[in-house]
């Protein structure tokens, strides 16, 4: 009879193990590694081996991606974590606090877009006939391309 405490838990995981445990495709694991989000080493047989902490990092990546955080920002955040050690609750709280302001701004822009979606594209302007009050004389064109009223960047 084998108990949980006596069962051998491998220190490193194959790419297939990471994919199975994380619910991602092997190609996604390779993609994350190519983007510098996670790392592995090669064993004597030239197979990738991942430290177990990669599972927590992949979970952070998945959550961050679902909130719309760009991969470059995710990589910058993960670079602040200690290598070879599972991120802690305090690490997650620090990362999420850094992303909160950006997410609040995105929510504000999306809410504005949703509320104006059926009236105007904010003004790019697709129709000078329908939009002379919001953009008389197409003055927003001087500020640059794109939806100037909805994307104030």
N, C-alpha and C positions, 0 to 999 in steps of 0.2 A: 504494500500500500504506500503510495507516494503522497506526501503532504505538500502543501504550498510552500512551506518553509524549506523543504529539502529538495524541491524541484530546481533544476539548473536553469537559470535565466541568463541567456547570453548577454554579454556586455555590449556587443555590437550587433547591428542589424543589417541584413542585406537590403538592397533596394526593394525587393519583393516584399520583405517583412514590413518595411516602412510604408509601402503602398497599401498593403493589407490593413495595417493598424490605423493608418490615417484616413483611409477611404479614398485616396487619390490614385490616379493612374500612374504607372511607372514613368510614363513620359512627363507627367507633371513634376515628379520628384527630380527627374533629370533637368527639367526647365528651371526649377527653383535653384538647383545647384549651379546651373550655368549663369543665372542672374546674381549669384553670390548671396543668396538668402540662407542657404544651408551648405554644409560641407561634408565631405567624406574622405576616407583614405582608401588606398588600394592595398589589398592583402597580397600575399605571395603569388596567388593565382590570378592576380590583376582584377579581382572583383571588388566592387565598391563595398565599403563597410561604413556604417553610420553609427555614431555614438547614440545612446538611447535618448539623450536630451533633444534629439532632432524631432521627436514626436511632439514635444511641447512647442518647439519653434514652428513646426508645420501648423499646429493648432492656432497659434498666434497669427500666422500668415493668412490662414483661411478666414479667421474672424475679421482681420484688417481688410482683406480683399472684399468681403461681403459688405463692408461699410463704405467701400469705394476709395480706399486709400491706395494711391499709386505704389507700384512695386518699389520704385526708387526710395520713397519715404519709408516703406516697410524695411528695406535693407538698411537704411541709415539707423533706424530704431534698433534693429537686431544687432547692428555693429556695436551698440553700447552695452550689450549683454556679455557676461563672462563666457569665454569659449569653453566648451566641454562640460558645462554645468546647466542643469535644467533651470529655466527662468522661474523665479518665485512669484508669489502673489504680489509682493512689493514691486518686483520688476514689471509685472503686468500693469499694476496701478500707475506706475511712472510712465510707461509707454502710452497707456490709454489717456492719461491726462494731457500728454503732448499732442495727441490727435484730437482731443475734444474740441478745441477752438476751431480747427479746420472743419470738423464735421458740423459744428454749429453754423458756420458760414455757408457751407454747402446746403444745409437744410433750409436756411433762410432764402438762398437763391432758388432752390427748387420750389419752395412755397410760393415765392413771387412768380416764378414761371407758371406753376399750376394755376394760380389765380388769374393770370393774364393770358393764358394760352389761347383761349377762344377769341380774344380781342385783338391781340397784337403780338408780333414776334419780337418786340421790344427794342429797338426799331432798327431793322437792318438795311433798308426798308423795302419790303416786297411790293408795296403798293402806295405810291404817293397819293393816289385818289382817296384811299381809306384812312390815311394817317396825317393829314396836314395839321391837325391840332397838336399832336405829340411831337412832330418833327417838321415844323414849317420850313420850307425851302431846303429840306434835306440837310440841315445844319449839323446833324450828328455825324454826317459823313466826314467832317473835318477831324473828328476824334479817332477815326480809324475804322477798319472793317468790323463786321459782326454786329450782334445785338447789343448796342451800347446801353440801353436802359436796363436790361436784365443782367448784363455782364459788365459791371463797372470796373473791371480790372484795368 
